Amino acid sequence: MWGYNHTRRKQMSNHSSITEFLLLAFADTQELQLLHFWLFLGIYLAALLGNGLIITAVACDHRLHTPMYFFLLNLSLLNLGSISTTVPKSMANSLWDNRAISFLGCAAQVFLLVFLMSAEYFLLTVMAFDRYVAICKPLHYGTLLGSRACVHMAAAAWGCGFLYAVLHTANTFSLPLCQGNAVDQFFCEIPQILKLSCSDAYLREVGVLVVSVFVHFCCFVFIVLSYVQIFRAVLRIPSEQGWHKAFSTCLPHLAVDSFTGTIAYLKPPSICSPSLDLVVAVLYSLVPPVVNPLIYSMRNRELKNAMRKVISWTFFNNSKLPVFFHK
């Protein structure tokens, strides 16, 4: 009993003595660190530009004030938030040759990343329901997806993501950390923090992760069933123009769903190599915010036209507001 209490006090002492964590450095030389800085800066600016254009176009063009584009605006906000949680800190560390992040800063990164990425997945589930109602039950679309219902569903996605993040963050950072403070990742993520905890203390968080996987699996099944019904309805449309319109709005969303889900579940276990861990972390944290605007604007003529108007007004005619800014 004395030995157990002594070990417990030592664990808590180690936990309380950690005031900062050390993030993974991409390179050892200053030249490669600067290369990492410029590469991440380019990725970050691309994400800001793409998502910023979508947000501005949807907010300003009254023709895009529909449920589908309202949810797309929310998705772009979540993408901007998630990439802003990890990339600026990593860029600053490379620029100033520093690996440190404070304990509270690390907890904030974990909370924001879990909050924004889980809210994104819940929102993608809502967007699948939106496409299902629009194509399979068009006569009930205005009733089921009115402005108030859309706001409530978007708020539910954000709220569930918030509760999800609170649960994970509280569980993770309440564990005693007795394996040092070096995080083998360029940002703070839960699996890497769990590696620092005592071997007999992380089962509680594992239980939460099991529940999380179950919730995400239910969302995934709902999305798959929605698109099975959508494609069955589309194949019954007699006109080729109707096919094109349906697929042009559904395929981008399906591509984003598949891409996000595949990357999320490609996360390797801790026994895999650190380099593979790093590659997958880059994929699921950096690629979706950059690729999502491209996927959604590639086949959507209305959105492309609105984005062109935003660009032309910004760069070529900033003396007055264009007509499309007004209802």
Protein Blocks (a to p, Z undefined) as FASTA:
>chain_A
ZZmmmmmmmmmmmmmmpmbdcdddfbfbfklmmmmmmmmmmmmmmmmmmmmmmmmmmmmm
mklmcfklmmmmmmmmmmmmmmmmmmmmmmmmmmnopabdcfklmmmmmmmmmmmmmmmm
mmmmmmmmmmmmmmmmmmlmmmmmcfklmmmmmmmmmmmmmmmmmmmmmmmmmpccfebj
adcbfbdcfklmmmmpcfklmmmmmmmmmmmmmmmmmmmmmmmmmmmmmmmmmmmpmbfk
lmmmmmmmmmmmmmmmmmmmmmmmmpccfkbcfklmmmmmmmmmmmmmmmmmmmmmmmmm
klmmmmmmmmmmmmmommbccfklpZZ
